[in-house]
Amino acid sequence: MQFELTASMMCANYGRLEQEVRDLEEGGIDSFHIDIMDGRYVPNYAMSLNDMRYIAGAAAKPLDVHLMVEHPNNTIELFIKYLRPGDTIYIHPEAEYHPSTTLQKIINADLVPGIAINPGTSVETVMEMLRIVKKVLVMSVNPGNAGQMYLPYVGKKITKLLSLKEDMEFEIYWDGACSADKILEFAPKGVKGFVLGTTLLFGKKQSYGETLQNIRELKF
């Protein structure tokens, strides 16, 4: 079974970031997930524009940039100019007055438009945007910090999105508390990719290559 694995780079070792990028790519990661937090939309600061810029220059694989910021339309060009065609930018619809305007800027830059849906955000409130975006990042935890507990009612939201994705032409990605049992349950149902953090990828004794191979060889 084919599914994508993306590394949550806020969990990486910043004392050896270039080597981390190299090791992850050699290990078979599909993309790099970049969490940008402004301390306002979420109660935390995480990666910065310069962190993203550095990884964009060091990586050959695509970037998935997750903007957890207020009014991303005001600063979206700062991020766009360092990305390459095929990279993804996710925004949170609640963070913008007119999110479709911001998504159009992402599309015009030849980037992949995406929305991130918080646990408390219903599918109904983003229904029209599902026809615009190519990716939907489903947050299984409240955004802002790594290592949180999975919120089980999110599974029902994914079921609803799975029923819509073919008609509206988007793919579904999982972000937060991603364990092996979640991949085993949701990859066969049609979830396209999974963001890996401390639960499965970072801080393990084995190499990234061994870890990623073990994940891809999970028994379905």
Helices and strands as residue ranges (DSSP letters): E 4-8, G 9-11, G 14-16, H 17-27, E 31-37, H 49-58, E 63-68, G 72-74, H 76-80, E 88-91, G 93-95, H 99-108, E 112-117, G 123-126, G 128-131, E 135-139, H 154-162, H 165-168, E 171-175, H 180-186, E 193-196, H 208-216
